[in-house]
Amino acid sequence: MKSFEFEVQDAAGMHARPAGLLVKKAKEYESKVTIHFGDKSADSGRMMAIMSLGVKQGDTIRVDVEGPDEDKAADEMEAFFKENL
């Protein structure tokens, strides 16, 4: 399993537009991508679950990537977060 932490920079936090893009990006991989915030977690394939985390600007999340293509997926997901959130 690969993990990374990310501090959300988007002024609106993890709202509908980036959550939708995140779901689309995560579906490119065989690996499971899970987002953790506080004591909550969400499968990155479920937009409403992502939005229900309530992540705001300045919050730090942890992203876990586990599966056959986890190295590639973790690197590309981290780049996605930096570009979109």
Secondary structure, 3 states (H helix, E strand, C coil): CEEEEEECCCCCCCCHHHHHHHHHHHCCCCCEEEEEECCEEEECCCHHHHHHCCCCCCCEEEEEEECCCHHHHHHHHHHHHHHHC
